[in-house]
């Protein structure tokens, strides 16, 4: 089901419950979201610090909570809350990444896989990224799917596959990366999401996805998965 993030205007967030309100609204506005902020009748003196461990736990809608958590995390991008530098395996020399395999079933029960395009070269890939401080590998993969593909869902607890590829870095150099995949059962798709202006997304059958992805090893993982779809349950 598509979800227009601009309808989040119905959500009310108290100033004393959010860290650095102007920065939070700036992050949300960059993605086209609109969230009114209401002052608490009894403002807390610590408006510039996080007053409770989960300041948005009272918000019922899970999509709203996900967007707000993403915005708060982005505010701390260079401090303690976002991706750590990738950890290198000394034995294999690969940089570790975690990826999501977003999936859902059509009305007729057919399995569909969501692919996205890369930002630089427009290749068909899966959402993936570096380890994140405070998140499990599965949670980090789900976060990447939210940011890169605009999908929200339930990540599987166990890895369903692994592949390697060569990542081209912005300085022109390259790095060997190993990606551990986690299934992500999609239950919501955003119309506006953090990287919506930089990527295209499209649903494929698993056979189509195996032939479409640009990374050869990922294609092999998807082909093997055709014979064992239980891994996505």
C-alpha positions in Angstrom: 0.0 0.0 0.0 1.4 3.4 -1.0 1.7 5.9 1.8 1.9 9.7 1.2 4.3 11.0 3.8 2.8 14.5 3.6 -0.2 13.2 5.4 1.9 13.0 8.5 0.9 16.6 9.3 -1.7 15.0 11.6 1.1 13.9 13.9 1.9 16.1 16.9 5.3 16.1 18.5 6.1 17.9 21.8 9.2 20.1 21.8 10.5 18.7 25.1 10.4 15.2 23.6 12.7 15.8 20.6 16.3 16.7 20.3 17.0 19.9 18.4 13.7 20.6 16.8 14.9 22.9 14.0 17.4 20.3 12.7 14.7 17.6 12.9 12.3 19.6 10.8 15.0 20.5 8.3 15.8 16.8 7.8 12.1 16.0 7.3 11.5 19.0 5.0 14.4 17.8 2.7 12.2 14.8 1.9 9.0 16.8 1.4 7.5 15.8 4.7 5.4 18.2 6.8 5.2 17.7 10.6 3.7 20.5 12.8 5.4 20.8 16.2 3.2 21.7 19.2 4.8 23.1 22.4 4.1 21.3 25.6 1.8 23.1 28.1 4.5 22.5 30.6 7.8 22.7 28.7 10.7 20.8 30.0 13.9 22.8 30.8 16.0 20.4 28.8 14.6 21.2 25.3 18.0 20.7 23.7 18.4 17.1 25.0 16.5 13.9 24.6 14.1 13.8 27.5 13.1 10.1 27.3 14.7 7.0 25.8 12.1 6.8 23.0 10.6 10.2 22.5 8.1 9.0 19.8 6.9 5.8 21.4 3.4 7.4 22.0 2.8 7.8 18.2 0.5 5.0 17.1 1.2 5.0 13.4 4.4 2.8 12.6 5.2 4.7 9.4 5.2 8.0 11.2 7.5 6.6 13.9 9.9 5.2 11.3 10.2 8.6 9.5 10.7 10.4 12.8 13.3 8.0 14.0 15.1 8.3 10.6 15.1 12.1 10.9 16.5 12.0 14.5 19.2 9.6 13.4 20.2 11.9 10.5 20.5 14.8 12.9 23.3 12.8 14.7 24.9 11.8 11.4 28.4 12.7 12.4 28.2 11.7 16.1 27.0 8.6 17.9 23.8 7.6 16.1 24.5 6.6 12.5 26.7 4.3 10.5 30.0 3.4 11.8 32.9 3.1 9.5 32.8 -0.3 7.8 34.8 -3.0 9.6 37.4 -4.8 7.5 37.8 -8.5 7.7 41.6 -9.0 8.1 41.5 -12.5 6.7 39.5 -11.8 3.5 40.1 -8.1 3.0 36.4 -7.3 2.4 34.5 -4.3 3.7 31.3 -5.6 5.4 27.9 -4.3 4.4 24.3 -5.4 5.1 21.6 -5.5 2.5 17.8 -6.0 2.3 15.9 -8.1 -0.1 12.5 -6.4 0.0 9.7 -8.7 -1.0 5.9 -9.1 -1.0 3.3 -11.2 -2.7 0.8 -10.0 -5.3 -2.9 -10.5 -5.0 -2.5 -13.7 -6.8 0.2 -14.9 -4.4 3.2 -14.4 -6.7 6.4 -13.4 -5.0 7.8 -10.0 -6.1 11.3 -8.6 -5.3 12.0 -4.8 -5.2 15.1 -3.6 -7.0 16.4 0.0 -7.0 18.9 1.8 -9.2 22.3 2.9 -8.0 22.8 6.7 -7.8 25.8 7.1 -10.0 25.3 4.6 -12.8 21.7 3.6 -12.7 22.4 -0.1 -12.2 19.8 -2.4 -10.7 20.8 -3.4 -7.2 19.3 -4.1 -3.7 19.4 -1.6 -0.8 22.5 -2.0 1.2 24.9 -0.1 3.4 27.5 -0.1 6.2 27.0 -1.3 9.8 25.1 1.1 12.0 25.9 1.8 15.6 23.2 0.5 17.9 21.5 -1.6 15.3 21.6 -5.3 14.5 22.6 -6.3 11.0 19.0 -7.0 10.1 17.9 -3.6 11.5 20.6 -1.8 9.5 19.5 -3.6 6.4 15.9 -2.5 7.0 17.1 1.1 7.6 18.9 1.1 4.2 15.7 -0.1 2.5 13.8 2.7 4.1 16.3 5.4 3.0 17.1 4.0 -0.4 13.9 2.4 -1.5 11.2 4.0 0.6 9.8 0.8 2.0 8.9 -0.2 5.5 8.6 -3.8 6.6 9.6 -6.6 8.9 13.2 -7.9 8.5 13.9 -11.5 8.9 16.1 -12.4 11.9 18.5 -14.7 9.9 20.7 -13.9 6.9 19.3 -15.4 3.7 22.4 -15.1 1.5 25.7 -13.3 0.9 27.6 -12.0 -2.1 30.6 -9.9 -2.9 31.0 -7.0 -5.3 33.5 -4.2 -6.2 32.3 -0.8 -4.9 33.4 2.3 -6.8 34.3 5.1 -4.3 33.8 8.8 -4.9 37.5 9.4 -5.1 37.8 7.0 -8.1 39.2 4.1 -6.1 37.5 0.8 -5.5 36.9 -1.5 -2.6 35.9 -5.2 -2.3 32.7 -5.5 -0.3 30.9 -8.4 1.2 27.1 -8.0 1.6 25.0 -10.1 4.0 21.4 -10.2 2.9 18.3 -10.2 5.0 14.7 -10.6 3.8 12.4 -7.7 4.3 8.6 -8.4 4.2 7.3 -5.1 2.9 4.0 -3.8 4.2 4.3 0.0 3.4 5.7 2.0 0.5 6.3 5.7 0.8 5.6 8.1 -2.1 8.3 10.4 -0.8 11.4 9.0 0.8 14.9 10.2 1.6 16.5 9.2 -1.8 13.4 9.3 -4.0 15.0 11.9 -6.3 18.1 9.9 -6.8 16.8 6.4 -7.5 14.2 4.4 -9.4 12.5 1.4 -7.9 10.6 -1.5 -9.5 9.0 -4.8 -8.6 10.3 -7.9 -10.4 9.6 -11.6 -10.1 12.5 -13.4 -8.5 13.5 -14.9 -11.9 13.4 -11.4 -13.5 15.4 -9.9 -10.7 18.1 -12.6 -11.0 18.6 -11.6 -14.7 18.3 -7.8 -14.0 20.7 -7.2 -11.2 24.1 -5.9 -12.3 26.1 -7.9 -9.7 26.8 -11.4 -11.0 27.1 -13.0 -7.6 23.8 -11.4 -6.4 22.2 -12.9 -9.5 23.4 -16.3 -8.5 22.0 -15.9 -5.0 18.6 -15.0 -6.4 18.7 -18.0 -8.8 19.4 -20.4 -5.9 16.7 -18.8 -3.9 14.1 -19.7 -6.5 14.3 -23.3 -5.3 14.0 -22.4 -1.6 11.5 -19.6 -1.2 10.9 -20.7 2.4 13.9 -18.6 3.4 11.7 -15.5 3.0 9.0 -16.6 5.4 
